[in-house]
Amino acid sequence: MDSQKLIEDTIKIDAINKDGKVFERVSRICATSEVNKLAIELDVNTEIYQMEKDVYYKMVLASSVNADGSDQFDIIRFENEGSESGMGSLIDQYEYVMHGKVFKYQLKDDDKNIDVFISFGGLLMQISGEVKNLRNLEVDSRVYLLIKKL
């Protein structure tokens, strides 16, 4: 299962809605990761999942949630067979999961750092960090974001 994990890190929530914009069902969190030293901005559906300032979360970006590494996810099969088939085993370990697509890279002036932008059906994520830590995130690739409170 680890080969599907593109990024795995612990993040600390530094701010929620830091720019003062507040939406009814969405909060924009700002976080930093412990291992890869990434700066993260993420829109979170607060009707489904609440995140708290100064709290640590485990975050994974994965190419697949299936035990066999396949990128096909059949929700009907998952609901009927569940973890017995090995489907969704990564999903079972997390509290908040979204599926999206990497849509943009933006190289910084120093050519060592990059911003990667991911869309999760209108909820956006920006990850900033060293190119070497974000090299597995390719434009047009599909990714799963998985989060749980530590």
Backbone torsions as a table, in degrees:
resi	resn	phi	psi	omega
1	MET	NA	-29.0	-176.0
2	ASP	-65.6	-24.6	-179.8
3	SER	-67.1	-20.4	178.1
4	GLN	-81.8	-16.6	-178.0
5	LYS	-79.7	114.2	179.8
6	LEU	-82.7	-39.9	176.5
7	ILE	-141.0	133.4	175.3
8	GLU	-136.1	124.5	-174.3
9	ASP	-159.0	165.2	171.8
10	THR	-101.2	131.2	179.5
11	ILE	-117.1	150.1	174.6
12	LYS	-116.1	129.7	179.8
13	ILE	-77.4	115.9	-178.7
14	ASP	-90.2	-33.2	-178.0
15	ALA	-158.5	153.5	174.1
16	ILE	-125.8	124.7	-177.8
17	ASN	52.8	49.5	-174.4
18	LYS	-63.1	-25.7	-179.7
19	ASP	-85.4	1.6	176.2
20	GLY	87.8	-8.8	177.8
21	LYS	-77.4	128.8	-179.6
22	VAL	-124.6	131.1	177.2
23	PHE	-113.8	159.8	-173.3
24	GLU	-63.2	-44.2	-174.0
25	ARG	-123.4	10.2	-175.8
26	VAL	-135.5	136.6	171.7
27	SER	-120.6	144.8	174.9
28	ARG	-101.4	116.1	179.8
29	ILE	-97.9	147.4	172.7
30	CYS	-115.8	129.7	-176.3
31	ALA	-142.6	161.2	172.3
32	THR	-125.8	144.9	-179.6
33	SER	-94.9	150.1	-175.2
34	GLU	-77.3	-46.1	-171.7
35	VAL	-85.6	-54.6	-174.4
36	ASN	-88.1	-3.1	179.3
37	LYS	55.1	47.3	179.3
38	LEU	-92.1	145.7	171.0
39	ALA	-101.4	129.2	-172.8
40	ILE	-127.3	133.2	167.8
41	GLU	-120.4	129.8	-173.4
42	LEU	-143.3	131.8	172.3
43	ASP	-85.1	127.6	-177.7
44	VAL	-121.3	133.3	176.2
45	ASN	-74.4	106.0	-174.5
46	THR	-77.3	-11.4	172.7
47	GLU	-71.8	-27.5	-178.5
48	ILE	-96.9	-40.5	-172.0
49	TYR	-147.4	126.3	176.7
50	GLN	-99.3	133.5	174.0
51	MET	-114.4	150.6	-174.0
52	GLU	-119.8	142.0	178.2
53	LYS	-63.7	143.7	178.8
54	ASP	65.2	18.2	178.0
55	VAL	-108.3	147.8	-179.7
56	TYR	-96.8	141.8	178.9
57	TYR	-134.2	149.7	171.1
58	LYS	-90.0	132.5	-179.8
59	MET	-126.4	134.9	175.7
60	VAL	-130.9	136.1	165.8
61	LEU	-109.4	123.7	-174.3
62	ALA	-130.6	151.5	177.2
63	SER	-83.1	-18.3	-179.2
64	SER	-154.1	152.8	173.7
65	VAL	-109.6	1.3	-178.0
66	ASN	-87.6	143.8	179.9
67	ALA	-62.0	-30.9	-178.9
68	ASP	-85.1	-2.0	178.0
69	GLY	83.7	-2.2	179.9
70	SER	-67.7	151.2	-179.1
71	ASP	-93.2	1.3	177.4
72	GLN	-83.9	129.5	177.8
73	PHE	-127.3	113.0	-178.2
74	ASP	-104.7	104.6	-175.2
75	ILE	-61.5	-35.2	179.9
76	ILE	-66.6	-44.3	178.1
77	ARG	-63.8	-40.3	179.3
78	PHE	-61.7	-45.9	-179.1
79	GLU	-66.5	-35.7	-178.2
80	ASN	-78.9	-40.7	-174.4
81	GLU	-103.1	-26.1	178.2
82	GLY	57.5	-148.5	-175.2
83	SER	-70.4	-16.0	179.9
84	GLU	-59.2	-31.9	-179.2
85	SER	-85.5	-7.9	-174.3
86	GLY	89.4	-10.6	177.8
87	MET	-70.0	138.0	173.5
88	GLY	74.1	11.5	-177.0
89	SER	-61.7	-32.4	176.7
90	LEU	-72.6	-37.9	177.9
91	ILE	-60.2	-39.6	-178.2
92	ASP	-61.0	-20.4	-175.9
93	GLN	-91.0	-3.4	-174.2
94	TYR	-127.7	163.1	-175.7
95	GLU	-100.1	-25.9	-176.2
96	TYR	-137.5	124.5	-176.6
97	VAL	-134.0	134.8	174.3
98	MET	-134.2	152.2	177.8
99	HIS	-116.9	131.0	-177.6
100	GLY	-151.3	-165.8	-175.5
101	LYS	-138.6	134.6	174.5
102	VAL	-72.9	122.8	-175.7
103	PHE	-118.2	-9.3	-177.2
104	LYS	-160.9	143.5	170.4
105	TYR	-117.5	145.7	174.4
106	GLN	-139.5	108.4	-179.6
107	LEU	-74.8	135.2	178.5
108	LYS	-77.9	170.7	-176.7
109	ASP	-60.8	-30.9	-176.2
110	ASP	-84.9	-3.1	-179.9
111	ASP	62.4	5.7	176.7
112	LYS	-104.3	-19.7	-178.1
113	ASN	-117.8	153.7	-174.6
114	ILE	-145.4	152.6	169.5
115	ASP	-108.8	132.3	176.5
116	VAL	-117.6	133.2	-178.0
117	PHE	-114.8	132.4	-179.0
118	ILE	-128.4	136.9	176.0
119	SER	-108.6	129.6	176.0
120	PHE	-113.5	68.2	179.2
121	GLY	60.6	39.7	179.7
122	GLY	107.0	-24.9	172.6
123	LEU	-86.5	129.3	-172.4
124	LEU	-108.4	156.0	176.0
125	MET	-137.1	134.8	172.4
126	GLN	-122.7	126.6	177.6
127	ILE	-117.9	126.4	179.3
128	SER	-119.3	134.8	178.8
129	GLY	176.8	-169.5	-179.7
130	GLU	-70.2	142.8	-179.7
131	VAL	-53.8	-41.1	-176.8
132	LYS	-61.6	-28.5	-179.8
133	ASN	-86.5	-15.5	-176.6
134	LEU	-116.9	10.4	-175.1
135	ARG	-62.9	-23.4	-178.8
136	ASN	-79.2	-9.0	179.4
137	LEU	-94.4	104.4	-176.2
138	GLU	-103.1	144.1	177.4
139	VAL	-57.6	139.0	-178.7
140	ASP	74.9	1.5	177.5
141	SER	-82.6	148.1	177.4
142	ARG	-90.1	137.9	-179.2
143	VAL	-138.2	155.4	172.5
144	TYR	-109.5	135.6	172.4
145	LEU	-105.6	126.8	-180.0
146	LEU	-126.7	131.7	-176.9
147	ILE	-135.8	144.1	170.3
148	LYS	-149.2	148.6	179.1
149	LYS	-74.8	138.7	177.8
150	LEU	-94.4	NA	NA
